[in-house]
Amino acid sequence: MSFSSRRRNYLLTHHRRDGLIEWMKSMLMHSFVLDALDTTGADTFSHFEMLIEEHREICASEGPKARSSRLTQLVPTCGTFHTYLPLRRAFDVYNAKYGLTKRKHICISFNELRHILNLAQIMALCSNHRRCYSTEKENEEQAQKHLEALELRSAMDLLHSPAHLAAVAPEGCPPSLNLNGNGSYHTRDAVDIGDSRRSFRGPTMITFDGDQTLYSDGANFESNQELAQYLYLLVRNGVTVAVVTAAGYEYQTEKYELRLSGLLAFFKDRGMSTDDCERFYLFGGECNYLLRLGSDFRLHAVKETGTGGWQTATRNLDDAPGNWDELQCTALLDMAEECMQLALEEQRLKARLIRKKRSVGLVPLMNELIPREALDETILRVQSELRSRPDITLPFCAFNGGRDAWLDCGNKRVGVEVLQTYLGVPAESTLHIGDQFLNTGNDFAAREICPCVWITSPEETTYILKSILRLAGVPLNEKNREKGSESHGRVGDAGPAETQVATLNLKEVERRNDQVKTMDVFTGEMITKS
């Protein structure tokens, strides 16, 4: 079994036992045992939907740490919900595709609930229905029409992804409805990208983890041409795309470019405009090094201080890197390094420590493997030690990277919040996609600042983006652009319904890069090949 497969299996089986999904699973078990899921399943999801919306309203009035909601009493570890979640409709779509309620021996699984939550979240962010429903009766009637349409079209219009993938949604799927303060329903305004005929209806900004989300763990973005096409279509339709990764090579841009070599080559092959290029960002070291794509299809450091500097522009955020005390950063890393060293010795690990400017890591020796239990033990030790120190006030992220363990100054909550503030994007218009939402993962903190989608592989990321684009009304394929052509596949462009994606060989691009140089992804050390 490959390392990525072992890691994926671990993620699917070692989740927090007191989390929201586990509670939902236990609630559904009763109906399954009584063989009543076919009649009660959808109503149970309506109940989940109602409890989450009630929780959101209480948090809006009492603050994000409100403890008085019924959901908090049932699930003490539940996080923040940034949008209304149409869970019943997501369940109906998923059930129509996979027949969950018809099963007699296997109840709805943790992963299937994760898929349904993912689908509900992208439905909420991809609202494309403009009408407001001011009365409950009118809303119920309209919702029923939407549901009937979904059921009729599900057999032929749902995405034909493998059954284990999350993102299943029919083309033209009805939008989600957001609940406002007076109890009536409304939809979010469209993001106007300048096309008078149609407009993109979806997230304004999507942030991504790197390893195991855009590319395999420890690898580079190479041969996933379908994913490259969907990322291209997002930026072409006005969406800001940002890779928020733990990989920290300071501002040595060529090292990040090597990790994204195939994607950047795809963008260049498509002749992406300067404006589109400048909507692509990379945040290295969780939240420490901000880069932006230039018209030369190279990554460039964004100025930190002064007019237009990202650190200067975000000093109003309490945890922003521009407000950090360097002495505290050093003390944080010193304590983490000492804790990791002790864990290495006591667990007799075949590993070594790496110290960087804003991170410290425990990585395996050449051709060795650190057991996942040892990685979790190391991280939980570091988390416990640092949280017991009142003198440490900086945000940090201690996480199990799958084959290594790291402590970073800052976390993805800070990284995404900095991007939101710097670019003027509200939380409810942001989506973060990642694979590490366990309490030992580095995507976990992003839940506090924006809606999230939990995936387990680049293949799932591909289907999530496919669903977002279809729900937003974007044609998925596009004719190869000839030199001088103005058609880039933006929403509203005329052209054949079914055209072919450009045939850039991303694997060949990666092979040529590897002939020249490779890189130790842990240290960032460049190794020149003869």
Phi and psi in degrees as a GROMACS rama.xvg file:
@    title "Ramachandran Plot"
@    xaxis  label "Phi"
@    yaxis  label "Psi"
@TYPE xy
-68.9004  162.142  SER-2
-60.3554  -43.3172  PHE-3
-61.9598  -37.949  SER-4
-67.5262  -41.4872  SER-5
-62.8556  -41.5922  ARG-6
-66.2616  -40.3297  ARG-7
-63.4545  -43.5998  ARG-8
-61.6776  -37.7689  ASN-9
-63.8938  -44.4925  TYR-10
-63.2781  -31.9971  LEU-11
-81.4707  -16.2174  LEU-12
-114.133  -19.9838  THR-13
-111.376  74.148  HIS-14
-110.639  168.273  HIS-15
-66.8436  124.241  ARG-16
-72.0448  -17.8256  ARG-17
-104.788  18.1072  ASP-18
-82.027  174.726  GLY-19
-59.4544  -44.6145  LEU-20
-66.0318  -39.3693  ILE-21
-63.6497  -38.098  GLU-22
-65.5277  -44.427  TRP-23
-59.6825  -41.3771  MET-24
-61.887  -43.0432  LYS-25
-66.353  -35.4473  SER-26
-66.0162  -35.1421  MET-27
-78.4682  -21.22  LEU-28
-61.234  -37.9227  MET-29
-59.6637  -47.376  HIS-30
-64.6766  -36.6726  SER-31
-64.142  -45.0381  PHE-32
-62.0068  -35.7875  VAL-33
-84.7141  3.89722  LEU-34
57.5668  37.508  ASP-35
-118.678  11.1212  ALA-36
-63.7952  -30.5333  LEU-37
-63.7357  -30.4229  ASP-38
-100.736  -23.0312  THR-39
-110.085  -12.0997  THR-40
-57.5422  -51.1753  GLY-41
-63.6501  -38.8715  ALA-42
-65.3438  -35.1915  ASP-43
-64.2774  -40.5145  THR-44
-67.9192  -32.7257  PHE-45
-61.937  -38.1545  SER-46
-65.5013  -43.7007  HIS-47
-57.3957  -45.4632  PHE-48
-59.9974  -43.1746  GLU-49
-66.4211  -42.9017  MET-50
-64.9688  -39.694  LEU-51
-66.3981  -41.5796  ILE-52
-67.5552  -37.699  GLU-53
-62.2102  -41.8  GLU-54
-61.527  -42.5826  HIS-55
-61.732  -42.6984  ARG-56
-64.7019  -40.4799  GLU-57
-66.9432  -41.8276  ILE-58
-63.4401  -34.9229  CYS-59
-65.4187  -31.1267  ALA-60
-93.6616  -32.1849  SER-61
-106.403  -8.15556  GLU-62
104.349  160.717  GLY-63
-64.2823  -18.3241  PRO-64
-95.1626  16.798  LYS-65
-57.6959  134.265  ALA-66
-114.45  7.91968  ARG-67
-96.2745  -2.83638  SER-68
-76.3161  155.18  SER-69
-63.9187  -35.0724  ARG-70
-64.2611  -40.8671  LEU-71
-64.1733  -37.0173  THR-72
-67.7756  -32.7489  GLN-73
-82.8349  -36.1248  LEU-74
-131.065  86.1891  VAL-75
-59.5225  -23.3934  PRO-76
-95.5853  8.09608  THR-77
-61.7973  145.007  CYS-78
-93.3704  -156.542  GLY-79
-91.3631  138.509  THR-80
-111.431  118.004  PHE-81
-94.0878  -14.8947  HIS-82
-138.807  162.414  THR-83
-64.4507  138.343  TYR-84
-113.356  114.184  LEU-85
-79.4778  70.0589  PRO-86
-66.5948  -37.5665  LEU-87
-63.5782  -45.5994  ARG-88
-67.4389  -36.5527  ARG-89
-63.52  -42.1069  ALA-90
-62.8593  -43.8131  PHE-91
-61.8323  -40.1254  ASP-92
-64.875  -47.2066  VAL-93
-66.2714  -41.062  TYR-94
-66.2918  -37.4784  ASN-95
-63.0057  -29.8008  ALA-96
-82.1222  -42.0789  LYS-97
-116.512  -0.944935  TYR-98
58.4895  45.4248  GLY-99
-60.0846  -40.2667  LEU-100
-77.145  -6.60012  THR-101
-91.3914  -6.83651  LYS-102
-75.9127  145.012  ARG-103
-109.295  -18.1554  LYS-104
-121.373  -21.9074  HIS-105
-121.804  118.343  ILE-106
-73.9191  168.18  CYS-107
-58.1648  130.643  ILE-108
-92.3374  168.977  SER-109
-55.2638  -46.5868  PHE-110
-66.4642  -38.2134  ASN-111
-65.5078  -36.6939  GLU-112
-66.3798  -38.4085  LEU-113
-60.161  -42.9147  ARG-114
-61.6932  -43.4268  HIS-115
-65.6229  -41.9304  ILE-116
-62.8154  -41.3239  LEU-117
-59.495  -46.4715  ASN-118
-63.2064  -43.0765  LEU-119
-60.5572  -38.1272  ALA-120
-67.668  -42.689  GLN-121
-73.5257  -29.1894  ILE-122
-60.849  -42.6638  MET-123
-64.4359  -34.4198  ALA-124
-87.0185  -13.9229  LEU-125
-113.037  42.2543  CYS-126
-67.6329  129.88  SER-127
-131.765  21.7411  ASN-128
-111.431  123.019  HIS-129
-86.7584  -18.0803  ARG-130
-73.9193  143.207  ARG-131
-97.67  138.049  CYS-132
-108.802  109.657  TYR-133
-91.2268  -17.0587  SER-134
-118.828  151.061  THR-135
-63.8611  -39.6386  GLU-136
-63.1612  -45.445  LYS-137
-63.6958  -39.6143  GLU-138
-62.6588  -42.7793  ASN-139
-63.717  -40.9347  GLU-140
-63.9624  -43.4206  GLU-141
-68.3271  -39.5495  GLN-142
-61.5396  -38.1374  ALA-143
-65.0349  -40.3339  GLN-144
-61.6201  -42.7258  LYS-145
-60.6112  -45.0029  HIS-146
-63.0505  -43.4906  LEU-147
-61.3134  -39.9857  GLU-148
-64.2182  -40.7644  ALA-149
-61.6855  -44.8108  LEU-150
-65.31  -38.5453  GLU-151
-68.9567  -33.449  LEU-152
-98.2358  -9.18838  ARG-153
-60.7832  -37.0376  SER-154
-63.2244  -36.4986  ALA-155
-109.916  -20.0747  MET-156
-103.303  -14.0218  ASP-157
-65.1807  149.401  LEU-158
-60.2941  135.92  LEU-159
-90.0557  63.0698  HIS-160
-92.1619  161.115  SER-161
-57.3777  153.99  PRO-162
-61.9593  -22.2811  ALA-163
-86.1783  -3.48728  HIS-164
-88.7188  153.511  LEU-165
-82.4843  -41.0445  ALA-166
-85.5369  100.479  ALA-167
-127.527  118.975  VAL-168
-158.078  136.913  ALA-169
-74.2766  151.177  PRO-170
-62.535  133.57  GLU-171
75.6874  19.6037  GLY-172
-56.7888  138.095  CYS-173
-58.1141  151.894  PRO-174
-77.5855  168.117  PRO-175
-84.4456  160.82  SER-176
-112.831  131.041  LEU-177
-97.7344  141.069  ASN-178
-94.0242  125.421  LEU-179
-97.8266  -174.93  ASN-180
-63.3273  -29.8556  GLY-181
-96.4591  9.71585  ASN-182
91.5402  -8.1586  GLY-183
-86.3599  165.963  SER-184
-106.168  147.724  TYR-185
-149.205  170.591  HIS-186
-120.39  155.747  THR-187
-72.9812  142.478  ARG-188
-62.1499  151.261  ASP-189
-71.313  153.08  ALA-190
-85.8499  113.914  VAL-191
-82.5167  116.042  ASP-192
-108.4  20.7478  ILE-193
94.2181  -1.35309  GLY-194
-93.1831  122.936  ASP-195
-76.9173  -18.3269  SER-196
-90.5428  -41.829  ARG-197
-141.526  166.954  ARG-198
-145.038  150.565  SER-199
-72.5774  128.037  PHE-200
-118.474  96.6891  ARG-201
-174.385  -167.915  GLY-202
-59.5803  144.693  PRO-203
-78.1599  -32.3632  THR-204
-139.011  136.032  MET-205
-122.524  124.862  ILE-206
-108.096  148.092  THR-207
-129.787  141.607  PHE-208
-69.4391  165.864  ASP-209
-97.3798  -79.1134  GLY-210
-59.1199  131.854  ASP-211
70.4982  2.17231  GLN-212
-114.744  -51.6033  THR-213
-99.9709  -25.9259  LEU-214
-151.81  162.793  TYR-215
-61.947  153.986  SER-216
-58.4596  124.234  ASP-217
79.5717  -1.25314  GLY-218
-100.839  -170.602  ALA-219
-117.357  164.357  ASN-220
-74.4856  111.545  PHE-221
-127.146  -75.1337  GLU-222
-103.16  8.53234  SER-223
-86.3605  80.5492  ASN-224
-69.4732  -32.6824  GLN-225
-65.2464  -43.8326  GLU-226
-64.5108  -40.3154  LEU-227
-60.0465  -40.779  ALA-228
-62.3743  -41.9704  GLN-229
-70.1021  -37.7985  TYR-230
-64.1414  -40.7155  LEU-231
-60.4973  -45.6993  TYR-232
-63.9005  -34.6287  LEU-233
-61.9923  -51.8635  LEU-234
-67.5585  -31.3476  VAL-235
-67.1734  -23.507  ARG-236
-104.825  25.7677  ASN-237
88.8965  5.26175  GLY-238
-86.9287  133.796  VAL-239
-80.3213  126.659  THR-240
-114.091  129.112  VAL-241
-134.983  131.151  ALA-242
-91.7712  115.449  VAL-243
-109.102  102.905  VAL-244
-123.737  151.896  THR-245
-74.9294  -18.5028  ALA-246
-57.7504  119.687  ALA-247
-124.346  103.746  GLY-248
-116.376  29.7494  TYR-249
52.7382  -133.86  GLU-250
-105.051  31.5356  TYR-251
-83.2233  84.3543  GLN-252
-62.1437  -30.6125  THR-253
-64.44  -24.2168  GLU-254
-74.9009  -39.5361  LYS-255
-67.4666  -38.3887  TYR-256
-61.9027  -36.2182  GLU-257
-64.2314  -39.809  LEU-258
-65.876  -29.0274  ARG-259
-110.456  20.9169  LEU-260
-55.6386  -46.1741  SER-261
-65.0156  -38.7945  GLY-262
-66.9628  -45.0498  LEU-263
-64.7986  -36.4752  LEU-264
-65.0869  -37.1043  ALA-265
-64.3507  -45.5187  PHE-266
-58.3805  -42.8513  PHE-267
-65.4995  -41.1549  LYS-268
-62.6003  -32.7019  ASP-269
-81.7493  -4.35765  ARG-270
64.8026  43.1806  GLY-271
-62.1992  140.665  MET-272
-72.0556  165.943  SER-273
-60.5894  -43.6752  THR-274
-60.131  -41.1979  ASP-275
-67.6328  -42.7057  ASP-276
-57.2832  -40.2164  CYS-277
-75.4622  -0.45707  GLU-278
-94.7759  6.2571  ARG-279
-110.249  121.773  PHE-280
-123.181  160.479  TYR-281
-136.51  128.805  LEU-282
-111.643  107.669  PHE-283
-90.145  157.189  GLY-284
60.5632  38.9341  GLY-285
72.2335  -56.3017  GLU-286
-157.535  22.835  CYS-287
-104.001  -29.8488  ASN-288
-132.609  107.448  TYR-289
-99.2267  126.967  LEU-290
-127.74  155.447  LEU-291
-134.977  147.337  ARG-292
-76.2773  134.253  LEU-293
-101.467  174.954  GLY-294
-67.6319  -13.9192  SER-295
-87.4631  5.46737  ASP-296
61.3314  31.3472  PHE-297
-116.869  152.326  ARG-298
-83.0944  139.667  LEU-299
-130.113  140.803  HIS-300
-65.1689  134.682  ALA-301
-84.5727  134.55  VAL-302
-55.3121  135.955  LYS-303
-85.6424  -46.9316  GLU-304
-121.514  167.601  THR-305
85.8968  -171.836  GLY-306
-61.2857  123.744  THR-307
83.1367  -2.59259  GLY-308
-72.365  139.113  GLY-309
-70.4108  -33.3835  TRP-310
-71.5209  -39.9212  GLN-311
-63.4381  -41.4669  THR-312
-71.4334  -15.2325  ALA-313
-117.486  18.8317  THR-314
-66.8453  -16.5987  ARG-315
-71.968  -13.3348  ASN-316
-84.3429  128.261  LEU-317
-56.8122  -40.9541  ASP-318
-98.0844  10.087  ASP-319
-63.6833  144.135  ALA-320
-55.6086  -28.8717  PRO-321
-65.6544  -14.3612  GLY-322
-103.156  2.02947  ASN-323
-75.3883  146.758  TRP-324
-92.2276  121.419  ASP-325
-61.914  -31.6218  GLU-326
-65.4349  -37.132  LEU-327
-68.4103  -37.4298  GLN-328
-59.4107  -45.6059  CYS-329
-62.8365  -43.1592  THR-330
-64.2933  -39.7082  ALA-331
-61.2878  -46.8711  LEU-332
-68.7891  -36.7699  LEU-333
-60.7972  -46.6189  ASP-334
-65.3773  -41.6219  MET-335
-65.2529  -40.6389  ALA-336
-64.032  -42.6051  GLU-337
-62.5998  -41.7759  GLU-338
-66.1842  -42.4534  CYS-339
-66.2178  -38.7899  MET-340
-61.8384  -42.7004  GLN-341
-64.8638  -41.9501  LEU-342
-63.1005  -39.7433  ALA-343
-60.4662  -46.7273  LEU-344
-69.4066  -46.1725  GLU-345
-69.541  -31.1187  GLU-346
-94.0904  0.518788  GLN-347
54.1105  49.8422  ARG-348
-84.2356  143.697  LEU-349
-87.3278  77.3213  LYS-350
-148.778  173.834  ALA-351
-142.981  162.325  ARG-352
-100.555  143.675  LEU-353
-124.695  129.08  ILE-354
-112.099  124.909  ARG-355
-116.37  -177.98  LYS-356
-62.2326  -40.8481  LYS-357
-126.202  19.2527  ARG-358
-157.723  160.378  SER-359
-139.844  138.318  VAL-360
-136.079  154.005  GLY-361
-109.182  114.158  LEU-362
-125.834  153.04  VAL-363
-72.6751  151.948  PRO-364
-69.3228  166.456  LEU-365
-54.4212  129.612  MET-366
62.7246  21.6194  ASN-367
-112.713  166.612  GLU-368
-136.248  129.422  LEU-369
-89.3733  125.656  ILE-370
-58.6105  143.973  PRO-371
-61.6482  -32.8395  ARG-372
-63.0807  -39.1975  GLU-373
-68.018  -37.2148  ALA-374
-65.1531  -45.5002  LEU-375
-63.5617  -42.3724  ASP-376
-59.2094  -43.9597  GLU-377
-61.4861  -46.3022  THR-378
-66.9352  -43.0047  ILE-379
-65.7608  -33.2383  LEU-380
-63.0924  -46.5676  ARG-381
-63.0763  -46.7881  VAL-382
-58.6377  -46.189  GLN-383
-62.6864  -43.3714  SER-384
-64.2968  -46.6022  GLU-385
-70.4091  -35.368  LEU-386
-75.0747  -14.4604  ARG-387
-87.9501  -1.42705  SER-388
-105.458  103.104  ARG-389
-65.1767  -18.6167  PRO-390
-78.0481  -11.3295  ASP-391
-94.3665  107.78  ILE-392
-112.316  -6.91313  THR-393
-73.0108  145.706  LEU-394
-67.2581  145.351  PRO-395
-147.087  167.852  PHE-396
-138.84  113.952  CYS-397
-107.509  119.201  ALA-398
-145.418  153.219  PHE-399
-88.0497  112.461  ASN-400
-84.2768  6.90155  GLY-401
102.813  -47.2313  GLY-402
-130.054  2.09923  ARG-403
-147.157  172.167  ASP-404
-133.382  137.28  ALA-405
-137.746  152.254  TRP-406
-121.51  121.029  LEU-407
-113.98  142.886  ASP-408
-72.1213  122.493  CYS-409
90.3494  175.306  GLY-410
-154.504  -178.477  ASN-411
-74.5736  -21.5381  LYS-412
-60.7232  -46.4921  ARG-413
-64.1659  -44.7272  VAL-414
-60.2737  -47.2501  GLY-415
-68.6389  -39.5543  VAL-416
-65.2565  -37.8919  GLU-417
-61.5953  -44.7351  VAL-418
-63.6272  -41.7581  LEU-419
-59.7402  -44.585  GLN-420
-70.4746  -45.7253  THR-421
-64.6859  -36.332  TYR-422
-101.235  -5.43796  LEU-423
72.1036  40.8119  GLY-424
-109.841  123.505  VAL-425
-71.2823  158.687  PRO-426
-59.2968  -41.2647  ALA-427
-71.9369  -7.45011  GLU-428
-107.119  9.95346  SER-429
-110.953  146.377  THR-430
-134.089  130.9  LEU-431
-109.672  131.728  HIS-432
-116.284  123.177  ILE-433
-155.673  174.837  GLY-434
-115.981  -3.41075  ASP-435
-119.207  79.5797  GLN-436
-108.311  18.6432  PHE-437
-80.124  168.466  LEU-438
-72.0333  -5.5698  ASN-439
-109.4  18.6191  THR-440
-109.14  160.176  GLY-441
-95.8018  2.52868  ASN-442
-92.7439  -12.247  ASP-443
-54.6132  -43.8945  PHE-444
-67.7922  -24.1406  ALA-445
-65.4514  -19.7896  ALA-446
-58.4674  -28.3947  ARG-447
-71.5888  -21.6899  GLU-448
-117.765  -10.7719  ILE-449
-165.943  162.939  CYS-450
-60.3541  147.677  PRO-451
-132.43  155.095  CYS-452
-125.381  128.874  VAL-453
-99.477  112.525  TRP-454
-115.099  173.976  ILE-455
-128.211  0.950819  THR-456
-165.496  159.964  SER-457
-59.0054  -28.3234  PRO-458
-65.1622  -40.3936  GLU-459
-67.4776  -37.6556  GLU-460
-58.2204  -42.2476  THR-461
-58.579  -45.0123  THR-462
-73.1199  -31.6111  TYR-463
-62.8662  -46.6643  ILE-464
-66.2769  -35.7417  LEU-465
-61.1408  -41.8597  LYS-466
-66.2588  -43.45  SER-467
-59.7597  -46.2839  ILE-468
-64.9307  -40.787  LEU-469
-68.0202  -42.0472  ARG-470
-65.9237  -29.4766  LEU-471
-84.7507  -2.7854  ALA-472
84.34  22.7859  GLY-473
-96.819  127.136  VAL-474
-58.8684  133.953  PRO-475
-79.2009  -27.5967  LEU-476
-113.083  160.174  ASN-477
-149.543  142.49  GLU-478
-64.7345  144.469  LYS-479
-57.1341  129.26  ASN-480
-78.4944  125.724  ARG-481
-83.8389  157.664  GLU-482
-59.4565  130.493  LYS-483
89.3917  -9.37529  GLY-484
-72.2156  147.655  SER-485
-99.1761  -3.93276  GLU-486
-85.4763  120.081  SER-487
-120.934  14.8407  HIS-488
79.8734  19.0756  GLY-489
-69.6274  151.971  ARG-490
-53.3362  128.551  VAL-491
100.348  -11.6213  GLY-492
-64.2344  137.982  ASP-493
-78.0267  156.837  ALA-494
153.915  170.937  GLY-495
-60.3558  149.62  PRO-496
-66.9188  -37.4011  ALA-497
-119.776  105.161  GLU-498
-124.738  171.909  THR-499
-99.8624  145.867  GLN-500
-76.5967  149.242  VAL-501
-55.9381  150.036  ALA-502
-107.197  42.2107  THR-503
-67.6425  129.566  LEU-504
-86.2183  94.9327  ASN-505
-67.148  -32.2513  LEU-506
-66.5494  -36.8136  LYS-507
-66.2794  -38.5213  GLU-508
-58.9895  -45.4448  VAL-509
-65.2259  -39.5931  GLU-510
-61.5658  -41.8749  ARG-511
-66.5416  -38.2981  ARG-512
-62.1304  -41.2407  ASN-513
-68.1337  -26.6913  ASP-514
-65.9166  -28.1516  GLN-515
-90.9007  -46.5469  VAL-516
-158.825  152.731  LYS-517
-128.942  173.815  THR-518
-142.44  138.845  MET-519
-74.4834  110.992  ASP-520
-66.9962  -21.2901  VAL-521
-73.5079  -49.8403  PHE-522
-96.0597  -23.422  THR-523
83.0835  7.1636  GLY-524
-70.3335  128.019  GLU-525
-84.9163  133.241  MET-526
-118.705  114.935  ILE-527
-85.0065  131.335  THR-528
-91.5718  145.622  LYS-529
